[in-house]
């Protein structure tokens, strides 16, 4: 969901043809002329016999484009044009490219705007995803959760045990997870349980303090050292000294407290730990904030990732139990990449990536009242166009132009105007207006026949235009 990238295919001296429809001609012409006035390539515009460029489809272009397009190096079709452009490239022997969905992004697309989006492959922070109360789940449920966490970006799966109980089958479960390629940790203070897990191949134990130091330090696995009392770090230093003497590998967790229970003071303890021990590995259990705060978790995960990156905290423990945390692992995975890039490059964490912009959008393109009025005046067909502009819904076709904030009132206006709508189109308009109202409410970008953007949670939609083309093709195949 990054910003539209610059196009590496276009080069100096290229001759480019831009395809558009009648209604967008003036806007496209102004934009192309402004871009090419100081560019190293030339651009020409071909206006096709269709009002709205977004309704174009490759099948339609194959019928409507002239046989001889001329000698162009590339043809840019509207960003909302549907179908496989490879068919056009094969037919005409020149490169066809799908442009941006918004004409305002054309400059970036052609390489005349901002730089290409950064690579976010690198990260420093390990994600340990906990399966809470694992002994109470079936083996299939555990394997499914582990796979989900790994697919979301987790580097290690933590088997969260139930305090006061002993999970006698933890070794068999661990072996199955290890065979599936998972790296594991165990979250328990119960000796028999931990020993079974380590014997099965688990190599990280959560956690170690004075209560279990004597036996857990001799198991040969890495441990997470925690204070006996989070308010007093002296017990943590004593545990660390003892682990050093026993040559036991460890990472340190000063314990992050929930908001309302010493959150800011616990952050200060992480700062003090890093100041005192510059080279030790440190872990933060971020679930104490994400799971215990009834707020959308994506922004919280980003801020916690930024704190971890700046303090060189090497790993986090998180989970997805609360309903508002159902995508926390993926959110932190995106966040750890963003904050590393921002800090390494000494740049703002702004417009690096849009995958965490779920409630709001990075940009919202606008047309303005004059463009809407001009568009409405030129329509000559019965197809409805829907826009969200200026905090209102806008519907228009050849029969009129209606605007308001309540979709039910808009339908009443259509009825009063004598506009007849069959059941299929009523369903379609209801569906689109529901999306439009959501976009209007949240200030999001609405594009007719497209899914609203929910960051990495976006589920693409098949447009009504594509559905019609698919139905026609199925009908043709059926009669062959």
N, C-alpha and C positions, 0 to 999 in steps of 0.2 A: 504494500500500500504506500509505497514511496511516491514522492512527487514525480511527474512525468519526466523521464530521462531525456537527455539530449540524444540525438540520433546519430550514431557513428557511421551509418551507411552514406549519408550525404557528405559531399566534399566540395572543395573549392572548384568553381567553374561549372557545377551541375546546372542543368535546366530542369526545373520542377514544374509539374502540372498539378494544380489544386482543384479537386472536384467539389462542387457544392450545389445546393438547391437554390431555388429562386428567392426564398424569404431571407436567407442568410447571405445573399450575394454581396450586398453593400458592406456588411460587417467583415466578411472574409476579405473582400477587396481592400478595405482600409488597413486591415491587419497585415496582409501580405505585402502591400506597398510600403508600409512602415518598416517591415523587417528587411525587405530586399533592397531598400534604398541605400543601406550601408553594408549589405551582405556581399559575399563573394560568389553567390549563385543567383540565378534569375528565376523568377516565378511567374507563371501564367495561370489564369483561372478559366475553368470550363464549367458553365452553369448548365445543369441537366434539367430535364422537364419534370421536376418534382418540387413541390412546395417546401417540404421539410426534409433537410438532409439526413436527419436521424432515421427516417423511414427507408433509407436506401438498403438494398441487400445485394450481395454479389450476384445472385441469379438475375436480378433486375438489371444490374450494370452490364452483364454479359449481353443483354438484349438491346440496351440503350446506347452504349458507347459506340462511337464510330469505328469502323474497321481499321482506319488509319489514324492513330492518335498523334502522329508526328514523331520527331526524334527527341524524346525526353529521357532523362536519366532516372527519373523516379516520378511516380504518381502518388499524391497524398489523397486518400479518401477520408471522409468525415469519421471521427472517432467512434461514432455510434453505428456506423455501417456494419451490418451483420454478414456472416458467411465467411468462407475460406478465401482469403486474398490470393492464395497460391494459384487458384483457377484463373484469376486475371493475369497474374504474372506469366503463367504458361501460355495463355491465349495471345497476349500482346507482346511478349518478349521483352518486357521492361519491369523494373521493380515497383510493385504496388505496396504502399505502406499505410497502415491505419494511423491517422493523426490523433491528437489529443481529443478528449470528449468536450472540452471547453475551448473555444477559439482563443480565449485569453492565454491559454497555455501553449499556443503555437510557437511563440518565440523560444521558450525552453526546449520544445520538441525539436526545433531546427538547430539547436545549439547556439542560439543567440542570447540566451538568458543565463540563468544560474548554472553552477557546475553540476555534473552528474551526482546522483545520490551516493553517499559514502558506503563503503563495504563495512558490514557489521558482523563479520565472521569471528573476530577475536573477542575473547572475554577472559577475565581473571578469576571469577568467583565460581566455586563449585556449588551446585544445587543438590541438596539432600532432601528428597521428598518422602515424608513419613506416611506410612499406611497406619492410621490410628486404629488401636484395638484390633490388631491383626489376628490374635487368637480367636476372636469372635466371628471371623469371616471364613467362608469356604476357601479352599485352595484355588478354585477358578476365580473367585472374586479378587483374591490377592494377586494372582497372575495378571488379571485384566487391569487392575489398578496400577500395577508396576509397569505394564506396557504403556498405559496411558501417560503416566508420569514421564517415562523415558521419551515417548514421542513428543511430549510438551517441552522437553529440554532438560529434564533431571539427569544428573550424572551418577547419582547413587540413590538406592531405595533403602529407606529406614523401616525396619520392622518394629513398630510401636507396640509394646506389650501391655498387659493389664496389670497394674500394681496389685500386689497381694496374691496373684495367681502364678502358676508355673505352666508354661506352654511346652508340654512334652514332645510335641511334633514339630517344634521350631527347626530342628536339624533337617528333617525331611523337606519341609517347606523351603528352607534356605538353599538346599541342594538343587531343588527344582528351579528356583529363581536364578541361581548361579549358572545352571546348565542353559538357561534361556539368555545368558549374556549380561545379567544384571550385576552391578557391584552393590554390596550390601553393608548396612550397619544395623546394630541392634540397640533398642532403647529400653533398657531394663536394669534394675538393681538386684534382681533375683539371681543368685549365683548359679544354680543348676541350669536355668534358662540360658544364661549368657555362655556358660561353658559348652552347652550343646551347640549353640550358634557358632561359636568360634571353632569348635571341632569340625563343623560342617563347611567352614571356609569364610565366615563373616570376619572382616578384618578391621572393623571400627566399632567401638563400644561407647554408647551414650548412657551414662556418664560416669565420672570418677570423682569422689571427694573422700574425706577422711573415713566415711562409713564403709567403703568397700575397697579402699586403697590397697590393703594387705593382700587380697586375693586377685583383684582384677589386673593388677600390675604384673602378675606373673603368667598371664595367658598368652603373651606373645603378639597381641593385637594392639593397634593404636587406640588410645582412649581420649575422651573429651573431658578435660579437667574443669570442674566447676567449683565455686565457693560453697562452703557449708551454709553460709548466710550471705545472700546476694548483697546485703547492705555493708558487709565487712570483707574487703579483699584480702585481709591478712591470712585467712584460712586458705584462699586460693594460692597465695604465694607458698604456703607451707606444703600444699599438695604438689605443686609444681616442683619444688625442691626435692621432695621425696621421689617423684617420678624420674627426675634427673639422676638421682643416686641409683635407682633401680634399672637405668637404661631403658625405660619404657617410653615408646613414642607417644606423643600427645599433641593435641591442639587445645586451645583455651576458649572457654565460653563464660564471660562474666555475668551472663543472664540478662536478657532484655526484658524489662518489665512492661506490663500493659499500661496504656494511658489511664491516668487516675491512680496508679499504684507505683509511682516513681519512675515513669518513663524517661524524663529528661535526666534524672540522676543516673539511671542505668546507662544512658548514652555516654555520660561523663566517665563511667567506669570503663567503657570500651576505649575511650580516648586515653585514659590513664594507663590501661593495659598496654596499648600500643606504644605509648611514650616510654614505658618502663621496659618493655620487651620488644625491641624493634624487629627482631627476626623470627619470632615464634609464629606459628600458624594460629589464627583466631577464627572462631565460628560464632555466628549469631543466630539464635532461634527466632526468626522474624514472625512466626505464627502467633506469638504472644501479642503482636500488634494487629496483624491482618485479620486473624480469626476472632479477636476479642474487641473489634471496633466495627460497628454497623455502618460502614461506608464502602463505596465501591473500591475494590482492592487495587486497581491498576495504578492509580496515583500514589497510593501508600507504598506499593512495591517499588515504584521508581525512586521515591525518596530514600527508602531503606537501602536500595542498591547504590545510590549515590553516596550515602554515608559509608557503606561497606567499601566501596572503591576508594574513597578518599582516605580511609583509615587502614587500607590494605587488609581488610577482613577477608579471609580466603574462602570461606564457605558459609552457607546459610542452611538452616533447617526450616522447611516450610511444609504446608499441607493444604488440602482443599476440602475441609469439612463443612464450614459455614457456607450457606447458599451464596453469599456475596464474594466468596473466595473460590468459586468453582473453576476458575482458570488462572489461579495464582501462580502455578509453576510456569506456565507459558508467559505470563506477564513479567515475572522476574527474569526469565530467560531473555526476553526482549530488552528489559531494563538494563541488565548487566552488560549487554553489548553496547547500548546507547551511552551509558555513563563512561565506559572505557574509552569509547571514541571521543566523547566530549572532553574528558580529562587529558587523554594522550595528545589530542590535537589542540588543546587549550581553546576550545570554541564553546559557544552556548549549546546547551542540549535542546536546540530549537530547529525544527524542520530537518532533523536527522532521519527520522522515520515516523510514519503516521500510524503504525500498527496499534499503538496504545491509545489513539484518539477514537474512543468508542462512543462516548456520549455526544461529543462535539466533533466537528470536522475541521481539518487543517485550513481549508479554504472554502468559501461559498461564493460561486460566481453569480453575478446579478445582471439583469438585462436593463432594468429601468423602465419607468412608465411609458416613455415615448416608443421604445422598441416593442413593448407589449401591444400598445395601441396600433402601431404600424403593422405588426404581425397579424393582429386580429382583422384589420381592414383588408388584408390580402388573401385571407383564407377563402377557398372556393369549394371545399369538400366537407362532408359531414363528420369526419374524424375529429374527436375532441383532443385538444392540446391542453395539458395541465401544467401550471407553473406555481411555484411558491416564491413570492416576491413582496417585500415590504410588510412582512407579517400577515399576509393575506394569501388565500387561495385564488388562483386565476384559471378559469375554464373558458375555452373559446372554440368555435368552429364557424362554418359559413353562416349559421343561423344567429350568432350573437356572441357576446363577450360578457361573462358573468364573474363577479368577484365577491369575496366575503371571507369570513373566518369559520363558518359553520357549514359542513358539507350537506347536512340535511336541508338547510335553507337554500343552498345552491340547487339541489334537486327540485325543491318547490318552485324556484325561479324558472327552471327548465320546463316544468309542467305548465306553469302560468304562461310561458312563452309559446306553448303549443309544440314543444320539441318532443318527438316520439322516440323512445328508447326501448329496444327489445331486451329480453331477459339476459342474453349473453353480454350485451354492452353495459347493462345496468350492473351486472356482477363485476365486470372489468372496471368500470368507473368507481364503484364502491371500494374495490381493492386499491386502486391507485390513489383515491382520495384519502383512504386511511393512512397510506404511506405519507402522503403529502401533509396531512395534519400532524403526524409524528415529526416530520422534518420542520414544519412551521413551529411546533411547540419547542423543539430543542435547538432551533437555529441551524439545522443541518442542510446539506445540499440535497435537493430533490431533483431527480431526473426521471421523467416518465419512462416506464418499461424497464427500469433498473432497480436493483436492490439498494436500499439505503446502506451507507457505509457504517459498519460497526467495528472498524479496525480489523484486527486479525480474526474476529468472530464473524465477519461478513460471510453470508451464504449467497453466492451468485444466483440470479434469477434468469430463467429463460423468458425473453421478452414475448409479448403478444405477436409481434411481427415474426419472430423466429418460429413460434408455435404454428402460425399459419403456414409458413414455408414447409415445416416438417410434416404437417398434415397433408399438404398438397403432394409432397414427395411420396408419402406413404400411400396416398390414393393412386398416384401414377404407378407405383410398383405393384399395387394390388390388381390393377387392370392389365398389366403386361402379361 
